[in-house]
């Protein structure tokens, strides 16, 4: 993929976001937040974690009713059981994570300076399994989504704090993720930004497009369309399918870098996963 020199988004008369590829990530974050704060002035700043329900009162009312009996409750129970079930060697997932894996989801993804890779929580879950002699789990749904959902649930209210360390490889991963977010792809020639910045709050068919700010905070998510819980990379795959582009492999470098940028843009917001969505 050719590196973008500048990602410039013109939204009618609503304003412009210009994010140079080599900008300071903190400056990117400041501009990203400001755009959404200006576009949706009636939404409290910390409420963007609720996605489309933060900007549409009618949808929020339906969602709050659904959350009285969350459709992901069984997944949480499964995730907790799996998290605490010993591997064949007697260890559990808790042995692989700081603080026993409780209340740490807000620190993911992070850039591992030893391996030179972005590490997502799901990647770390499977790395834990491999280190303990267990076969890896499939990436998009099922047990890995359940375990991740449980770990996110124990982290609810913790503030997202994705760090870009002083390492050129980390900045390069961030820039690749940013370029991917703004790159048009597929037969429909659309980018993540086209839907979730350009058209945030507008309808596509019967669905209102959610703001990009805060999106990673509520994954894994139970989507009515899926009838199941899915990871953020499952959603990335689905988005690429919808614009008729060939998806990347879940947890491949492309989507891990995208998640790195995408989540950094929600720094300062609270973890709110797992979530329930239409």
C-alpha positions in Angstrom: 0.0 0.0 0.0 1.4 3.4 -0.9 2.0 5.6 2.1 -0.4 8.5 2.2 1.3 11.9 2.3 -1.7 13.5 3.9 -5.1 12.3 5.0 -7.4 15.2 4.5 -11.1 14.8 5.2 -13.5 17.5 4.0 -17.0 17.1 5.4 -19.2 19.6 3.5 -19.4 22.7 5.6 -18.7 20.9 8.9 -15.0 21.3 8.7 -11.7 19.6 7.8 -9.5 17.2 9.5 -5.9 17.2 8.2 -3.7 14.4 9.7 -0.2 14.4 8.1 1.3 11.0 8.1 4.3 12.1 10.2 2.3 14.2 12.7 2.7 13.8 16.4 0.2 11.2 17.4 -0.9 13.4 20.3 -1.7 16.2 17.9 -3.6 13.7 15.7 -5.6 12.7 18.8 -6.4 16.3 19.7 -7.7 17.1 16.2 -9.7 13.8 16.1 -11.5 14.5 19.3 -12.1 18.1 18.5 -13.8 17.2 15.2 -16.3 14.9 17.0 -16.8 17.3 19.9 -17.7 20.0 17.4 -19.9 17.8 15.2 -21.9 16.4 18.1 -21.9 19.2 20.7 -24.8 17.7 22.6 -23.0 14.4 23.3 -21.0 14.5 26.6 -17.4 13.9 25.8 -17.1 10.7 27.9 -20.3 9.2 26.3 -18.8 8.5 22.9 -18.0 5.0 24.3 -21.6 4.2 23.6 -21.2 4.6 19.8 -24.3 5.4 17.8 -26.3 5.4 21.1 -24.4 8.5 22.2 -25.7 10.5 19.3 -29.2 9.2 18.6 -31.8 9.3 21.4 -34.3 6.9 19.8 -31.6 4.3 19.3 -30.3 4.8 22.8 -33.7 4.1 24.3 -34.0 0.8 22.6 -30.4 -0.1 23.5 -30.9 0.8 27.2 -33.9 -1.5 27.2 -31.8 -4.3 25.7 -29.0 -3.8 28.2 -31.4 -4.6 31.1 -30.9 -8.3 30.0 -27.7 -8.1 28.0 -27.5 -10.7 25.2 -23.8 -11.3 26.0 -24.3 -12.5 29.6 -23.9 -16.1 28.7 -20.7 -15.2 26.8 -19.4 -13.5 30.0 -20.1 -16.7 32.0 -18.3 -18.8 29.4 -15.4 -16.4 29.3 -14.9 -16.4 33.0 -15.0 -20.2 33.2 -12.5 -20.5 30.4 -10.3 -17.9 31.9 -10.1 -19.8 35.2 -9.9 -23.3 33.8 -6.4 -24.7 34.2 -4.4 -25.7 31.1 -3.0 -29.2 31.0 0.1 -28.0 32.8 -2.0 -26.6 35.7 -1.5 -22.9 34.9 -4.3 -20.6 33.8 -4.5 -17.4 31.7 -3.9 -15.4 34.8 -0.3 -16.6 34.8 0.4 -14.8 31.5 -0.8 -11.3 32.3 0.0 -8.6 34.8 -2.4 -8.4 37.8 -3.7 -11.8 36.9 -5.3 -10.5 33.7 -8.0 -8.6 35.7 -8.6 -4.9 34.8 -5.9 -4.6 32.1 -7.8 -4.5 28.8 -7.4 -0.7 28.7 -3.7 -1.1 28.1 -4.2 -3.0 24.8 -3.1 -3.0 22.1 0.5 -2.1 22.8 3.7 -2.1 20.9 6.2 -4.8 22.0 9.7 -3.4 21.6 11.2 -6.9 21.9 9.3 -8.5 19.0 8.6 -5.3 17.1 4.9 -6.1 16.8 1.6 -4.6 17.9 0.1 -6.9 20.5 -3.7 -7.0 20.8 -5.5 -8.6 23.7 -6.7 -11.5 21.5 -3.1 -12.0 20.2 -1.9 -12.1 23.8 -4.6 -14.7 24.7 -3.4 -17.1 22.0 0.2 -16.4 22.9 -0.6 -17.5 26.4 -2.1 -20.7 25.1 0.9 -21.5 23.0 3.3 -20.8 25.8 1.4 -23.3 27.9 1.3 -26.0 25.3 -2.3 -25.4 24.1 -3.6 -25.0 20.6 -4.5 -21.5 19.5 -8.2 -20.4 19.3 -9.9 -19.1 16.1 -9.6 -15.3 16.0 -13.1 -13.8 15.3 -15.6 -15.5 17.6 -16.2 -18.3 20.0 -14.0 -18.9 23.0 -11.5 -16.2 22.2 -14.3 -13.6 22.0 -15.7 -14.9 25.3 -12.4 -14.7 27.1 -11.7 -11.3 25.8 -15.2 -10.1 26.7 -14.7 -11.3 30.3 -11.3 -9.5 30.5 -12.8 -6.3 29.1 -15.7 -6.6 31.6 -13.3 -6.7 34.5 -11.8 -3.5 33.0 -15.0 -1.5 32.6 -14.4 2.1 33.7 -10.6 1.8 33.2 -9.3 4.6 30.9 -7.9 3.5 27.5 -4.2 4.3 27.5 -2.5 3.1 24.3 1.1 4.2 24.3 3.3 5.0 21.3 6.8 4.3 22.7 9.9 6.2 21.5 10.7 3.7 18.9 10.6 4.3 15.1 9.0 0.9 14.6 6.1 1.8 16.9 5.5 5.1 15.0 5.7 3.2 11.7 3.0 0.8 13.0 0.9 3.7 14.1 1.3 5.4 10.7 0.4 2.2 8.8 -2.7 1.9 10.9 -3.6 5.5 10.2 -3.0 5.1 6.5 -5.3 2.0 6.5 -8.0 3.9 8.3 -8.1 6.6 5.7 -7.4 4.5 2.6 -10.2 3.8 0.1 -10.6 0.2 -0.9 -12.9 -2.2 -2.6 -15.4 -1.9 -5.4 -17.3 0.8 -3.5 -14.0 2.8 -3.0 -14.7 3.6 0.6 -12.5 3.9 3.7 -13.2 3.5 7.4 -13.2 7.3 7.6 -15.9 7.6 4.9 -18.4 5.9 7.1 -17.3 6.8 10.6 -16.0 10.3 10.1 -17.5 11.7 6.8 -20.9 10.2 7.5 -21.0 9.6 11.2 -24.6 10.2 12.3 -26.0 9.7 8.8 -28.0 6.6 7.7 -26.9 3.8 5.4 -30.0 1.9 4.6 -31.8 1.7 8.0 -28.6 1.9 10.1 -27.1 5.1 11.6 -23.3 5.2 11.2 -21.5 5.5 14.5 -18.7 7.9 15.2 -15.1 6.5 15.1 -14.3 8.1 18.4 -14.9 5.5 21.1 -15.6 2.5 18.8 -12.9 0.1 20.2 -14.1 0.7 23.8 -17.1 -1.6 23.5 -15.6 -4.6 21.7 -15.9 -7.6 21.8 -19.6 -6.8 20.9 -22.7 -8.9 20.5 -24.4 -7.9 17.3 -27.9 -8.8 16.5 -26.8 -9.3 12.9 -24.4 -12.0 14.0 -26.6 -13.4 16.8 -23.3 -13.9 18.6 -20.3 -12.1 20.2 -17.4 -11.1 17.9 -14.0 -9.4 18.2 -13.0 -6.1 16.7 -11.2 -7.9 13.9 -14.4 -9.7 13.0 -15.9 -6.3 12.5 -13.0 -5.1 10.4 -13.5 -8.2 8.2 -17.2 -7.4 7.9 -16.6 -3.8 7.0 -14.2 -4.8 4.2 -16.7 -7.3 2.9 -19.4 -4.6 2.9 -17.3 -2.3 0.6 -16.5 -5.4 -1.5 -12.8 -5.4 -0.6 -10.8 -8.5 0.1 -10.4 -8.6 3.9 -7.0 -9.0 5.6 -6.4 -12.0 7.9 -7.7 -11.4 11.4 -4.8 -10.6 13.7 -2.5 -10.1 10.8 -0.2 -7.1 10.8 -2.6 -4.9 8.8 -5.5 -5.2 11.3 -3.3 -5.1 14.4 -1.8 -1.8 13.1 -5.3 -0.5 12.3 -6.4 -1.4 15.8 -3.4 0.4 17.3 -4.3 3.6 15.5 -8.0 3.2 16.0 -7.7 2.6 19.7 -5.2 5.3 20.3 -7.8 7.7 18.9 -10.0 6.8 21.8 -7.3 7.4 24.5 -8.8 9.0 27.5 -12.2 7.3 27.2 -13.3 4.4 29.4 -13.5 0.7 28.5 -17.2 -0.2 28.0 -17.0 -3.7 26.7 -18.5 -6.1 25.9 -21.2 -4.2 24.1 -24.4 -5.0 22.4 -25.2 -3.5 18.9 -27.7 -4.0 16.2 
